[in-house]
């Protein structure tokens, strides 16, 4: 599959897990229909044939529907043990969707289903690109200037060594250039301080390697500086990244709830909130994960994207859009040709 995408204009085939997420099947179907209107994409609707067809008709998609329905008779539930569920439910929408990517029938797979199951299926069924030690879960997170930054690993592997963290940095820089359209992405290492000697042995050794890599290495960044917009890619191990991500999500939700509670108990504040409603909604939108689409597994030998389980149709549609941009940017090919070159020379090559 590596490097199968072409630079010439074409329609991309994206398999969508119709049974994934809290709003399935209606939300993924609405997302796919929206994405098909916005991008050059043919949707492969993965799920139980009759249920998917009924939902497409209910949403006025017409018959035959746009794209193609691919039957999958089983569903992996959120509470299922990922690996055991994949063995037991080999005809699940997640397994079938990733199989379509493996067999070249789909260019990418998008799901709002179980993160563990999507990750396990990707590793087991696709494997990694040649030279990639481990895949990393990456996502674009918001910044104060609205540009966003890419952060990885967010939980694909709890542990990593310096070589793997450098690989994450190379893959992240390629993604930032090809998908986020940052011509010279700045890469930073998440750490407990900005000074060069901070952190444990893993982070000190990784700092030294990144400083020699040829990437545009901005040094260490503390968690409180993540949203400043000064860097494009932030690298860390999966344990640290997952804790940081959930802390960010929790802090954002807590601040919004606190604001609403304070407004509710002050009559004048309620009036002010009405006047400021467009501003407040704008702030919330800029901090909304749905604006940035899906997380994705960098390093797999196939494009696999994971939306939040509570995603609405807009968020999943944006995730499909991210998948299309990754296809257009020949992301797999770019990563495959660059891995192992810590000097970063591949990042400066022409397209």
JOLINGI-V449098 format. One record per pair of residues at least 12 apart in sequence whose ideal C-beta (glycine too) atoms are under 6 Angstrom apart, sorted by the first residue. I is the first residue (numbers start at 1). GAP is how many residues later the second one is. D is the distance in Angstrom with one decimal. If there is no record, write none. Layout:
# JOLINGI-V449098
i=I gap=GAP d=D
i=I gap=GAP d=D
This chain:
# JOLINGI-V449098
i=1 gap=300 d=5.7
i=1 gap=301 d=5.5
i=2 gap=330 d=5.3
i=2 gap=334 d=4.9
i=3 gap=330 d=3.5
i=5 gap=322 d=5.0
i=5 gap=325 d=4.7
i=11 gap=29 d=4.7
i=11 gap=31 d=5.3
i=12 gap=29 d=5.1
i=12 gap=95 d=4.8
i=12 gap=312 d=5.3
i=12 gap=315 d=4.6
i=13 gap=29 d=5.1
i=13 gap=93 d=4.9
i=13 gap=94 d=5.0
i=14 gap=27 d=5.3
i=14 gap=94 d=5.0
i=14 gap=306 d=5.5
i=14 gap=309 d=5.2
i=15 gap=29 d=4.2
i=15 gap=31 d=5.3
i=15 gap=82 d=4.3
i=15 gap=85 d=4.7
i=15 gap=91 d=4.0
i=15 gap=94 d=4.6
i=16 gap=12 d=5.5
i=16 gap=16 d=4.9
i=16 gap=27 d=5.5
i=16 gap=94 d=5.3
i=17 gap=29 d=5.6
i=17 gap=76 d=4.8
i=17 gap=80 d=5.3
i=17 gap=94 d=3.6
i=17 gap=96 d=5.3
i=18 gap=27 d=5.3
i=18 gap=28 d=5.9
i=18 gap=29 d=3.5
i=18 gap=34 d=5.2
i=19 gap=28 d=4.6
i=19 gap=56 d=4.6
i=19 gap=74 d=4.4
i=20 gap=91 d=4.2
i=20 gap=92 d=4.4
i=20 gap=93 d=3.0
i=21 gap=91 d=3.0
i=21 gap=288 d=5.3
i=21 gap=290 d=5.9
i=22 gap=287 d=5.5
i=22 gap=288 d=5.1
i=25 gap=30 d=4.7
i=27 gap=286 d=5.1
i=28 gap=288 d=5.8
i=29 gap=26 d=4.8
i=29 gap=30 d=5.8
i=30 gap=283 d=3.9
i=31 gap=282 d=4.4
i=31 gap=285 d=3.5
i=31 gap=286 d=4.2
i=34 gap=283 d=4.2
i=35 gap=282 d=4.5
i=35 gap=285 d=3.9
i=36 gap=30 d=5.2
i=39 gap=282 d=5.5
i=39 gap=285 d=4.6
i=41 gap=283 d=5.4
i=42 gap=25 d=4.9
i=43 gap=24 d=3.7
i=44 gap=23 d=6.0
i=44 gap=24 d=5.5
i=44 gap=26 d=5.2
i=44 gap=62 d=5.4
i=45 gap=24 d=4.7
i=46 gap=24 d=4.9
i=46 gap=26 d=5.2
i=46 gap=47 d=4.8
i=46 gap=50 d=5.4
i=46 gap=51 d=4.5
i=47 gap=25 d=5.5
i=47 gap=46 d=5.0
i=49 gap=20 d=5.7
i=49 gap=22 d=4.3
i=52 gap=17 d=5.2
i=72 gap=19 d=5.7
i=72 gap=21 d=4.3
i=72 gap=24 d=4.0
i=73 gap=18 d=4.8
i=74 gap=15 d=4.1
i=74 gap=17 d=4.9
i=74 gap=18 d=4.3
i=76 gap=13 d=5.7
i=76 gap=16 d=4.7
i=76 gap=18 d=5.4
i=76 gap=38 d=5.4
i=76 gap=41 d=4.6
i=78 gap=36 d=5.6
i=82 gap=34 d=3.6
i=82 gap=35 d=4.4
i=82 gap=38 d=4.3
i=83 gap=37 d=5.2
i=85 gap=32 d=5.9
i=86 gap=34 d=5.8
i=86 gap=35 d=5.7
i=94 gap=17 d=5.9
i=94 gap=19 d=5.5
i=94 gap=23 d=5.2
i=94 gap=24 d=5.8
i=94 gap=27 d=5.4
i=95 gap=26 d=5.7
i=97 gap=12 d=4.4
i=98 gap=23 d=4.7
i=98 gap=27 d=5.0
i=101 gap=201 d=4.2
i=102 gap=23 d=5.4
i=102 gap=24 d=5.7
i=107 gap=220 d=4.9
i=108 gap=195 d=3.8
i=108 gap=215 d=4.0
i=109 gap=195 d=5.2
i=110 gap=195 d=4.6
i=110 gap=209 d=5.2
i=110 gap=210 d=5.4
i=110 gap=213 d=5.6
i=112 gap=195 d=4.0
i=112 gap=197 d=5.7
i=112 gap=199 d=5.0
i=112 gap=204 d=6.0
i=115 gap=191 d=5.8
i=118 gap=188 d=5.2
i=122 gap=175 d=5.3
i=122 gap=178 d=4.9
i=122 gap=182 d=4.6
i=126 gap=174 d=4.9
i=126 gap=175 d=4.9
i=126 gap=176 d=4.1
i=127 gap=174 d=5.3
i=128 gap=171 d=5.3
i=129 gap=170 d=6.0
i=129 gap=172 d=5.1
i=129 gap=206 d=5.9
i=129 gap=207 d=5.0
i=131 gap=208 d=4.1
i=131 gap=209 d=4.8
i=132 gap=167 d=4.1
i=132 gap=207 d=5.6
i=133 gap=31 d=5.0
i=134 gap=23 d=5.0
i=134 gap=30 d=5.6
i=135 gap=21 d=5.4
i=135 gap=162 d=4.7
i=135 gap=164 d=3.6
i=135 gap=165 d=4.9
i=136 gap=16 d=4.3
i=136 gap=17 d=3.8
i=136 gap=20 d=5.3
i=136 gap=32 d=4.8
i=136 gap=162 d=5.1
i=136 gap=163 d=5.9
i=137 gap=16 d=5.7
i=137 gap=17 d=4.4
i=137 gap=18 d=5.3
i=137 gap=19 d=4.1
i=137 gap=158 d=5.8
i=137 gap=160 d=5.9
i=138 gap=12 d=5.8
i=138 gap=14 d=3.6
i=138 gap=158 d=5.8
i=138 gap=160 d=5.0
i=139 gap=15 d=5.9
i=139 gap=156 d=3.9
i=140 gap=152 d=4.2
i=142 gap=144 d=5.8
i=142 gap=145 d=5.1
i=143 gap=84 d=5.1
i=143 gap=86 d=3.8
i=144 gap=83 d=5.4
i=144 gap=85 d=5.7
i=145 gap=84 d=4.1
i=146 gap=140 d=5.7
i=147 gap=82 d=5.7
i=148 gap=144 d=5.8
i=149 gap=83 d=5.7
i=150 gap=22 d=5.2
i=150 gap=26 d=5.3
i=150 gap=83 d=4.8
i=151 gap=83 d=4.6
i=152 gap=16 d=5.2
i=152 gap=20 d=5.4
i=153 gap=15 d=6.0
i=153 gap=85 d=4.1
i=153 gap=88 d=5.1
i=154 gap=87 d=4.4
i=154 gap=88 d=5.7
i=154 gap=91 d=5.1
i=155 gap=83 d=4.8
i=155 gap=87 d=3.7
i=156 gap=82 d=5.4
i=157 gap=81 d=4.6
i=158 gap=80 d=5.1
i=158 gap=81 d=4.4
i=160 gap=77 d=4.3
i=162 gap=43 d=4.4
i=162 gap=44 d=4.4
i=162 gap=47 d=5.4
i=165 gap=41 d=4.5
i=165 gap=70 d=5.6
i=166 gap=43 d=5.1
i=166 gap=176 d=5.6
i=168 gap=67 d=5.0
i=169 gap=18 d=5.0
i=169 gap=41 d=6.0
i=169 gap=46 d=6.0
i=169 gap=66 d=4.8
i=170 gap=168 d=5.7
i=171 gap=127 d=4.4
i=171 gap=128 d=6.0
i=171 gap=164 d=5.3
i=172 gap=61 d=4.0
i=173 gap=12 d=4.7
i=173 gap=14 d=5.6
i=173 gap=42 d=5.7
i=173 gap=60 d=5.6
i=173 gap=174 d=5.8
i=174 gap=160 d=4.8
i=174 gap=161 d=5.4
i=174 gap=164 d=5.9
i=176 gap=56 d=4.6
i=176 gap=57 d=5.3
i=178 gap=151 d=3.2
i=178 gap=153 d=5.7
i=178 gap=156 d=5.7
i=179 gap=146 d=4.8
i=179 gap=147 d=5.5
i=179 gap=150 d=5.5
i=182 gap=50 d=4.8
i=184 gap=32 d=5.6
i=185 gap=47 d=4.0
i=185 gap=48 d=5.5
i=186 gap=30 d=4.9
i=186 gap=32 d=4.6
i=186 gap=45 d=4.6
i=186 gap=46 d=5.1
i=187 gap=28 d=5.0
i=187 gap=30 d=5.4
i=187 gap=46 d=4.5
i=188 gap=30 d=4.5
i=188 gap=33 d=4.0
i=188 gap=43 d=4.2
i=188 gap=46 d=5.3
i=189 gap=18 d=5.8
i=189 gap=31 d=5.2
i=189 gap=46 d=5.5
i=190 gap=44 d=5.3
i=190 gap=46 d=4.0
i=191 gap=12 d=5.4
i=191 gap=29 d=3.9
i=194 gap=26 d=4.9
i=198 gap=22 d=5.9
i=213 gap=129 d=4.7
i=213 gap=131 d=5.3
i=214 gap=129 d=3.9
i=214 gap=130 d=3.4
i=215 gap=129 d=4.3
i=218 gap=13 d=5.1
i=223 gap=21 d=5.9
i=252 gap=35 d=5.7
i=289 gap=19 d=5.9
i=290 gap=24 d=5.5
i=290 gap=25 d=3.2
i=293 gap=25 d=3.9
i=293 gap=26 d=4.2
i=293 gap=29 d=3.8
i=294 gap=12 d=5.7
i=294 gap=13 d=4.6
i=294 gap=25 d=3.2
i=294 gap=28 d=5.6
i=303 gap=23 d=5.5
i=305 gap=14 d=5.4
i=305 gap=18 d=5.1
i=307 gap=12 d=4.6
